[in-house]
Amino acid sequence: MSSIRIQRYKPVRRRSPNSPIITCAVVGFGTLLICGLSALLILPRLTGIAASAAGLREAGRTEAVFANVAAPAPVQINNGVLETQVTVTLPEYGQSTVDVQPQYVQVVSGTDENGIPAATVTVNEQNMVTLCAQYTPLCQNGDPRFQNVSIDLRPSGVIVYADVSVPELGSVSQRVGAVMRVDASGRQVEFAGVDIGGTLYAAAPGNLSSQIAEYEQAANNALQELIVQTSGGLYRLSAIQIDDVTLMLVMR
């Protein structure tokens, strides 16, 4: 059995305001998952995982992760304004002003049911890969190792799939999914495991598990530090809401 190779990443340096991760944060949390957590955490390791599942243990069926999970009722924005331009700030990457593409993602600002200033960033499952392809090669089939990225939204979660080639097995292609869910706080994500053919594989205690925790924390730090400025003011993440069709970031 071949062993999985753990790739060490250098500390992230400050990037220009046109960084793809900044833009991904604008178009929605689902795209951020692809650009950030999936790229940093899952994709560099999938060939080893598909070849031998080293460092992972079988953890049941993937469907069980989302069983009996009720998606929260979407937040309603009163006196909503459909924004056409927003400014996004992430301390690690800088600031960027981006024109919103309403045919793919909607940013609405106004007030919530309690009269508190609020905004929502909403994107449908069918538009996520299209948005991702505009801002990162990850969804452009530019890397022969990772092809045909797709997104499957689930109640309070998401599975990011890709066809992964395995050089150790003669470049055989394997469909693999990164399984993620919203945690109990409703404001962070947690990595549940890797889906291969409907079976969930979780990281066993050890080096791989520790690195997964590091990248998961980095992704959540970015979400908590995210600031979105619209015509209605400045907003930070308040909640992540996902159902089978739509992903919504609630900002307050």
Residue frames relative to the residue before (quaternion, step in Angstrom):
aa qw qx qy qz dx dy dz
M 1.0000 0.0000 0.0000 0.0000 0.00 0.00 0.00
S 0.3634 -0.7289 0.5354 0.2236 3.55 -0.80 0.98
S 0.4036 -0.7222 0.5129 0.2292 3.55 -1.09 0.65
I 0.5171 -0.6396 0.4724 0.3169 3.51 -1.16 0.61
R 0.3088 -0.7480 0.5607 0.1754 3.53 -1.04 0.78
I 0.2388 -0.7721 0.5763 0.1212 3.54 -0.77 1.04
Q 0.2224 -0.7880 0.5650 0.1020 3.55 -0.64 1.13
R 0.2893 -0.7563 0.5663 0.1536 3.55 -0.74 1.08
Y 0.2197 -0.7816 0.5723 0.1153 3.57 -0.87 0.96
K 0.4536 -0.6699 0.5181 0.2778 3.52 -1.08 0.78
P 0.6352 -0.5158 0.3829 0.4288 3.62 -1.14 0.46
V 0.4947 -0.6701 0.4713 0.2901 3.55 -1.01 0.84
R 0.2793 -0.7593 0.5667 0.1555 3.54 -0.87 0.99
R 0.6265 -0.5351 0.4071 0.3943 3.53 -1.20 0.49
R 0.1898 -0.8035 0.5590 0.0775 3.57 -0.81 0.99
S 0.6477 -0.5149 0.3897 0.4044 3.53 -1.29 0.22
P 0.6564 -0.5242 0.3585 0.4073 3.61 -1.18 0.40
N 0.6602 0.5020 -0.3211 0.4572 3.61 1.17 -0.35
S 0.2728 0.7854 -0.5142 0.2107 3.57 1.25 0.28
P 0.5245 -0.6454 0.4456 0.3314 3.64 -0.91 0.84
I 0.6238 0.5435 -0.3652 0.4268 3.60 1.01 -0.67
I 0.5994 0.5435 -0.3630 0.4621 3.60 1.06 -0.67
T 0.6909 0.4772 -0.2849 0.4623 3.57 0.80 -1.00
C 0.6193 0.5427 -0.3432 0.4518 3.57 1.02 -0.75
A 0.6277 0.5348 -0.3425 0.4502 3.57 1.03 -0.73
V 0.6287 0.5328 -0.3385 0.4542 3.58 1.11 -0.64
V 0.7520 0.4419 -0.2467 0.4224 3.57 0.69 -1.02
G 0.7531 -0.4028 0.2092 0.4762 3.59 1.15 -0.07
F 0.6437 -0.5658 0.3661 0.3625 3.49 -1.21 0.60
G 0.6088 0.5702 -0.3641 0.4144 3.59 1.01 -0.68
T 0.6679 0.4739 -0.3035 0.4870 3.56 0.97 -0.81
L 0.5967 0.5491 -0.3656 0.4569 3.58 1.06 -0.63
L 0.6079 0.5497 -0.3549 0.4498 3.58 1.01 -0.72
I 0.6791 0.4824 -0.2991 0.4655 3.54 0.89 -0.91
C 0.7222 0.4572 -0.2584 0.4501 3.56 0.77 -1.06
G 0.7814 0.3626 -0.1720 0.4778 3.54 0.98 -0.86
L 0.8058 0.3141 -0.1851 0.4667 3.55 0.08 -1.28
S 0.6849 0.4816 -0.3084 0.4515 3.59 0.82 -0.89
A 0.6789 0.4882 -0.3034 0.4568 3.58 0.89 -0.88
L 0.7200 0.4504 -0.2624 0.4581 3.58 0.89 -0.87
L 0.7905 0.3847 -0.1600 0.4490 3.51 0.90 -0.98
I 0.8139 0.3265 -0.1524 0.4558 3.54 0.61 -1.12
L 0.7277 0.5153 -0.2960 0.3424 3.55 0.51 -1.17
P 0.6689 0.4963 -0.3500 0.4287 3.67 0.82 -0.70
R 0.7314 0.4408 -0.2303 0.4666 3.59 1.20 -0.38
L 0.4885 0.7290 -0.4123 0.2448 3.56 1.20 -0.34
T 0.6055 0.5545 -0.3900 0.4170 3.61 0.97 -0.61
G 0.6733 0.4817 -0.2977 0.4753 3.57 0.94 -0.82
I 0.6382 0.5249 -0.3273 0.4583 3.56 1.04 -0.79
A 0.6855 0.4777 -0.2924 0.4652 3.57 0.86 -0.95
A 0.6574 0.5258 -0.3195 0.4350 3.59 1.05 -0.66
S 0.8623 0.0263 0.0450 0.5036 3.58 0.77 -0.92
A 0.3088 -0.7637 0.5022 0.2632 3.61 1.26 -0.28
A 0.2481 0.7797 -0.5344 0.2119 3.57 1.10 0.66
G 0.7867 0.2757 -0.2310 0.5017 3.54 -0.99 0.88
L 0.6888 0.4107 -0.2751 0.5303 3.58 1.30 0.05
R 0.1761 -0.7593 0.6124 0.1318 3.52 -1.27 0.39
E 0.5415 -0.6121 0.4588 0.3488 3.55 -1.07 0.67
A 0.0778 -0.8285 0.5540 -0.0236 3.56 -0.83 1.05
G 0.7461 -0.3943 0.2211 0.4888 3.59 1.02 0.74
R 0.6782 -0.4647 0.3761 0.4274 3.54 -1.26 -0.50
T 0.5649 -0.6222 0.4267 0.3341 3.54 -1.03 0.81
E 0.6081 0.5849 -0.3579 0.4000 3.60 0.97 -0.80
A 0.6133 0.5826 -0.3530 0.3997 3.59 1.07 -0.66
V 0.5553 0.6197 -0.3927 0.3917 3.59 1.16 -0.51
F 0.7842 0.3101 -0.1404 0.5187 3.56 1.06 -0.81
A 0.4126 0.7186 -0.4725 0.3004 3.60 1.23 0.17
N 0.8570 0.0952 -0.0965 0.4972 3.54 -1.09 0.85
V 0.4712 0.6292 -0.4706 0.4008 3.58 1.09 0.72
A 0.2117 -0.7877 0.5697 0.1013 3.55 -0.61 1.13
A 0.3867 -0.7148 0.5333 0.2349 3.57 -0.75 1.03
P 0.4847 -0.6775 0.4607 0.3063 3.63 -0.88 0.86
A 0.5636 -0.5828 0.4591 0.3633 3.54 -1.20 0.52
P 0.5048 -0.6685 0.4430 0.3195 3.61 -0.80 0.93
V 0.4885 -0.6429 0.5083 0.2994 3.54 -1.13 0.71
Q 0.2778 -0.7532 0.5775 0.1486 3.55 -0.96 0.92
I 0.2328 -0.7698 0.5825 0.1175 3.56 -0.91 0.96
N 0.2667 -0.7683 0.5657 0.1362 3.57 -0.75 1.09
N 0.8316 0.1077 -0.1201 0.5315 3.56 -1.13 0.77
G 0.1616 0.8593 -0.4706 0.1180 3.52 1.10 0.80
V 0.1870 -0.7436 0.6343 0.0990 3.53 -1.18 0.76
L 0.3231 -0.7364 0.5622 0.1932 3.58 -0.76 1.04
E 0.2724 -0.8043 0.5110 0.1331 3.55 -0.35 1.24
T 0.2421 -0.7714 0.5735 0.1317 3.56 -1.08 0.77
Q 0.7829 0.1201 -0.0881 0.6040 3.57 1.28 -0.20
V 0.0099 -0.7910 0.6115 -0.0171 3.56 -0.96 0.88
T 0.2845 -0.7148 0.6082 0.1954 3.53 -1.31 0.42
V 0.1430 -0.8008 0.5809 0.0296 3.53 -0.78 1.11
T 0.0800 -0.7908 0.6065 0.0227 3.55 -0.96 0.93
L 0.0367 0.7295 -0.6825 0.0255 3.51 -1.05 0.95
P 0.4845 -0.7087 0.4137 0.3032 3.62 -0.49 1.11
E 0.6741 0.5161 -0.3025 0.4331 3.59 0.99 -0.78
Y 0.7963 0.3204 -0.1316 0.4959 3.58 1.11 -0.69
G 0.5871 -0.5854 0.3839 0.4065 3.60 1.15 -0.33
Q 0.5532 -0.6016 0.4765 0.3240 3.52 -1.28 -0.44
S 0.0076 0.7923 -0.6096 0.0233 3.56 -1.10 0.72
T 0.2340 -0.7366 0.6188 0.1406 3.55 -1.10 0.83
V 0.0571 -0.8337 0.5463 -0.0561 3.54 -0.64 1.17
D 0.4050 -0.6722 0.5643 0.2563 3.54 -1.08 0.76
V 0.3548 -0.7479 0.5281 0.1894 3.56 -0.75 1.09
Q 0.2635 -0.7467 0.5906 0.1555 3.58 -1.00 0.83
P 0.2509 -0.8336 0.4674 0.1540 3.62 0.07 1.24
Q 0.5797 0.5759 -0.3954 0.4195 3.60 1.16 -0.33
Y 0.7430 0.3661 -0.2068 0.5208 3.56 1.26 -0.37
V 0.8005 0.0325 0.0309 0.5977 3.57 1.01 -0.84
Q 0.1962 -0.7802 0.5848 0.1041 3.56 -1.06 0.78
V 0.0904 -0.7541 0.6493 0.0396 3.53 -0.98 0.97
V 0.0062 -0.8115 0.5805 -0.0669 3.57 -0.53 1.22
S 0.0894 -0.7920 0.6028 0.0371 3.58 -0.86 0.96
G 0.2434 0.7440 -0.5917 0.1925 3.54 -1.18 0.65
T 0.5821 -0.5321 0.4282 0.4411 3.57 -0.82 -1.01
D 0.4571 -0.6714 0.5038 0.2938 3.55 -1.18 0.52
E 0.7681 -0.3785 0.2451 0.4546 3.58 -1.30 -0.13
N 0.6932 0.4430 -0.2680 0.5014 3.60 1.26 -0.36
G 0.5696 -0.6243 0.3672 0.3885 3.56 1.27 0.17
I 0.4852 0.6576 -0.4344 0.3787 3.58 1.28 0.23
P 0.5348 -0.6187 0.4527 0.3553 3.63 -0.91 0.81
A 0.1038 0.7945 -0.5843 0.1285 3.57 -0.83 1.00
A 0.0980 -0.7675 0.6291 0.0745 3.52 -1.30 0.34
T 0.1776 -0.7664 0.6051 0.1227 3.55 -1.20 0.49
V 0.1675 -0.7255 0.6584 0.1097 3.52 -1.22 0.69
T 0.0074 -0.8381 0.5404 -0.0741 3.57 -0.42 1.25
V 0.0512 0.7802 -0.6213 0.0521 3.55 -0.98 0.90
N 0.3866 -0.7188 0.5339 0.2211 3.56 -1.04 0.84
E 0.6626 -0.5284 0.3676 0.3829 3.52 -1.21 0.62
Q 0.6864 0.5171 -0.2951 0.4176 3.58 0.86 -0.95
N 0.7053 0.4612 -0.2678 0.4670 3.60 1.17 -0.47
M 0.5024 0.7058 -0.4151 0.2778 3.59 1.17 -0.36
V 0.6888 0.4621 -0.2981 0.4723 3.58 0.82 -0.90
T 0.6020 0.5544 -0.3568 0.4505 3.60 1.07 -0.70
L 0.6628 0.4890 -0.2968 0.4832 3.57 0.95 -0.87
C 0.6454 0.5289 -0.3197 0.4488 3.54 0.92 -0.91
A 0.6662 0.5201 -0.3052 0.4386 3.60 0.93 -0.89
Q 0.6225 0.5582 -0.3439 0.4272 3.59 1.14 -0.52
Y 0.8141 0.3144 -0.1114 0.4754 3.55 1.06 -0.74
T 0.8003 0.1515 -0.1024 0.5710 3.60 1.17 -0.12
P 0.5340 -0.6384 0.4480 0.3266 3.63 -1.05 0.71
L 0.4699 0.7112 -0.4310 0.2960 3.57 1.22 -0.37
C 0.7780 0.3110 -0.1587 0.5224 3.58 1.00 -0.80
Q 0.5720 0.6015 -0.3671 0.4198 3.58 1.26 0.34
N 0.4368 -0.7006 0.4451 0.3469 3.60 1.29 0.14
G 0.3339 0.7753 -0.4747 0.2491 3.56 1.11 0.67
D 0.7069 0.3713 -0.2389 0.5527 3.59 1.23 -0.39
P 0.3980 -0.7542 0.4594 0.2484 3.63 -0.48 1.10
R 0.5891 0.5802 -0.3758 0.4186 3.60 1.18 -0.33
F 0.7934 0.2044 -0.0743 0.5684 3.58 1.11 -0.73
Q 0.0554 0.8254 -0.5505 0.1121 3.56 -0.33 1.26
N 0.8586 0.2013 -0.1105 0.4583 3.53 -1.36 0.39
V 0.0583 0.8087 -0.5765 0.1008 3.55 0.72 1.11
S 0.0502 0.7785 -0.6245 0.0370 3.56 -1.01 0.82
I 0.2872 -0.7565 0.5702 0.1416 3.54 -1.28 0.47
D 0.0998 -0.7743 0.6245 0.0248 3.53 -0.94 0.97
L 0.2114 -0.7862 0.5705 0.1083 3.56 -0.34 1.25
R 0.0768 -0.7680 0.6355 0.0224 3.53 -1.11 0.81
P 0.6559 -0.4831 0.3597 0.4551 3.63 -1.15 0.28
S 0.8475 -0.0576 -0.0294 0.5269 3.56 -0.60 1.23
G 0.7661 0.2979 -0.2148 0.5274 3.58 1.03 0.67
V 0.1808 -0.7663 0.6075 0.1050 3.53 -1.35 0.00
I 0.1493 -0.7384 0.6463 0.1213 3.54 -1.24 0.59
V 0.1697 -0.7681 0.6128 0.0750 3.56 -0.79 1.08
Y 0.1322 -0.8247 0.5494 0.0239 3.57 -0.49 1.25
A 0.0595 0.7616 -0.6453 -0.0012 3.54 -1.31 0.43
D 0.4175 -0.6336 0.5785 0.2993 3.54 -1.28 0.49
V 0.1097 -0.8260 0.5528 -0.0003 3.54 -0.48 1.23
S 0.2799 -0.7513 0.5733 0.1692 3.58 -0.82 0.99
V 0.2495 -0.7788 0.5671 0.0980 3.53 -1.09 0.79
P 0.3001 -0.7842 0.5107 0.1848 3.64 -0.16 1.19
E 0.6324 0.5542 -0.3400 0.4212 3.59 1.03 -0.76
L 0.7520 0.3282 -0.1894 0.5394 3.59 1.21 -0.48
G 0.6642 -0.5254 0.3077 0.4336 3.56 1.08 0.70
S 0.5940 -0.6043 0.3415 0.4066 3.57 1.12 0.73
V 0.2092 0.7623 -0.5682 0.2286 3.55 0.97 0.87
S 0.3557 -0.7489 0.5223 0.1996 3.57 -0.93 0.89
Q 0.0505 -0.7908 0.6099 -0.0133 3.55 -0.97 0.95
R 0.3517 -0.7210 0.5576 0.2137 3.58 -0.88 0.96
V 0.0283 0.8096 -0.5784 0.0962 3.55 -0.61 1.20
G 0.1486 -0.8086 0.5653 0.0671 3.58 -1.02 0.77
A 0.3087 -0.7036 0.6098 0.1942 3.54 -1.14 0.77
V 0.1881 -0.8182 0.5402 0.0576 3.57 -0.47 1.25
M 0.0592 0.8024 -0.5869 0.0904 3.57 -0.69 1.14
R 0.0742 -0.7977 0.5979 0.0249 3.55 -1.13 0.63
V 0.5334 -0.5891 0.4975 0.3477 3.53 -1.30 0.41
D 0.4019 -0.7369 0.4874 0.2404 3.58 -0.84 0.93
A 0.7607 -0.4127 0.2576 0.4297 3.56 -1.32 0.07
S 0.6171 0.5563 -0.3533 0.4300 3.60 1.12 -0.52
G 0.3799 -0.7350 0.4752 0.2994 3.57 1.18 -0.55
R 0.7032 0.4561 -0.2496 0.4850 3.59 1.29 0.00
Q 0.7447 0.3175 -0.1963 0.5532 3.57 1.26 -0.06
V 0.3461 -0.7113 0.5656 0.2334 3.55 -1.32 0.27
E 0.1252 -0.7716 0.6162 0.0959 3.53 -1.23 0.46
F 0.4439 -0.6862 0.5179 0.2526 3.53 -1.07 0.81
A 0.2330 -0.8097 0.5280 0.1058 3.58 -0.58 1.18
G 0.7228 -0.3880 0.2591 0.5097 3.60 1.11 -0.54
V 0.5267 -0.5985 0.5032 0.3335 3.52 -1.37 -0.26
D 0.2576 -0.7627 0.5773 0.1366 3.56 -0.90 0.99
I 0.0617 0.7542 -0.6513 0.0571 3.56 -0.89 1.02
G 0.8496 -0.0898 0.0184 0.5194 3.56 -0.40 1.24
G 0.7216 -0.4367 0.2443 0.4784 3.57 1.08 0.67
T 0.6297 0.4950 -0.3380 0.4941 3.59 1.27 -0.10
L 0.3143 -0.7527 0.5532 0.1690 3.55 -0.94 0.93
Y 0.1052 -0.7687 0.6296 0.0409 3.54 -0.99 0.96
A 0.1461 -0.7925 0.5898 0.0525 3.56 -0.79 1.07
A 0.5552 -0.6098 0.4451 0.3490 3.57 -1.17 0.53
A 0.3779 -0.7013 0.5600 0.2275 3.54 -0.92 0.96
P 0.6336 -0.5190 0.3815 0.4284 3.63 -1.13 0.44
G 0.5012 0.6328 -0.4726 0.3536 3.54 -0.95 0.88
N 0.8166 -0.2825 0.1876 0.4670 3.53 -1.30 -0.34
L 0.6594 0.5090 -0.3177 0.4530 3.59 0.90 -0.90
S 0.6541 0.5190 -0.3084 0.4558 3.56 0.92 -0.91
S 0.6535 0.5154 -0.3131 0.4574 3.58 0.98 -0.83
Q 0.6748 0.4827 -0.3064 0.4667 3.58 0.95 -0.82
I 0.5968 0.5463 -0.3613 0.4636 3.58 1.05 -0.67
A 0.6539 0.5156 -0.3115 0.4578 3.58 0.93 -0.90
E 0.6323 0.5387 -0.3314 0.4474 3.59 1.03 -0.76
Y 0.7121 0.4469 -0.2649 0.4722 3.57 0.84 -0.96
E 0.5951 0.5493 -0.3558 0.4664 3.56 1.11 -0.63
Q 0.6651 0.4964 -0.3006 0.4700 3.57 0.96 -0.88
A 0.6287 0.5342 -0.3384 0.4526 3.59 1.02 -0.76
A 0.6523 0.5072 -0.3128 0.4684 3.58 0.96 -0.85
N 0.6835 0.4775 -0.2935 0.4677 3.59 0.92 -0.85
N 0.5982 0.5461 -0.3651 0.4589 3.59 1.06 -0.63
A 0.6431 0.5222 -0.3231 0.4575 3.57 0.98 -0.85
L 0.6483 0.5177 -0.3202 0.4573 3.58 0.97 -0.82
Q 0.6962 0.4749 -0.2852 0.4566 3.59 0.89 -0.90
E 0.6971 0.4606 -0.2706 0.4782 3.60 1.13 -0.58
L 0.4773 0.6991 -0.4196 0.3276 3.56 1.28 -0.27
I 0.0448 -0.7690 0.6377 0.0073 3.57 -0.96 0.95
V 0.1023 -0.7807 0.6158 0.0302 3.56 -0.86 1.03
Q 0.1283 -0.7882 0.6000 0.0472 3.56 -0.79 1.06
T 0.0378 -0.7814 0.6226 -0.0182 3.55 -0.83 1.08
S 0.7178 -0.3929 0.3155 0.4805 3.57 -1.25 -0.20
G 0.6866 0.4972 -0.2791 0.4511 3.58 1.23 -0.45
G 0.7410 -0.3721 0.2332 0.5081 3.59 1.20 -0.15
L 0.6245 -0.5187 0.4322 0.3926 3.53 -1.37 -0.39
Y 0.0565 -0.8154 0.5760 -0.0110 3.57 -0.94 0.89
R 0.1701 -0.7434 0.6375 0.1092 3.52 -1.27 0.64
L 0.6592 -0.5297 0.3587 0.3953 3.55 -1.23 0.45
S 0.1437 -0.7885 0.5955 0.0541 3.54 -0.92 1.00
A 0.7988 -0.1075 0.1028 0.5830 3.59 1.00 -0.78
I 0.2565 -0.7129 0.6298 0.1713 3.53 -1.30 0.52
Q 0.0245 -0.8113 0.5834 -0.0290 3.59 -0.63 1.12
I 0.0279 0.8011 -0.5935 0.0724 3.56 -0.74 1.10
D 0.0176 -0.7458 0.6645 0.0436 3.53 -1.10 0.80
D 0.7694 -0.3793 0.2354 0.4568 3.60 -1.22 -0.23
V 0.7612 0.3710 -0.1843 0.4990 3.58 1.18 -0.41
T 0.8327 0.2019 -0.0216 0.5152 3.55 0.90 -0.98
L 0.1799 -0.7310 0.6470 0.1213 3.51 -1.23 0.68
M 0.0369 -0.8060 0.5903 -0.0248 3.55 -0.88 1.00
L 0.2002 -0.7168 0.6548 0.1316 3.49 -1.10 0.87
V 0.1841 -0.7607 0.6149 0.0968 3.57 -0.82 1.03
M 0.0954 -0.8106 0.5777 -0.0036 3.55 -0.68 1.17
R 0.0145 0.7922 -0.6100 0.0106 3.56 -1.02 0.79
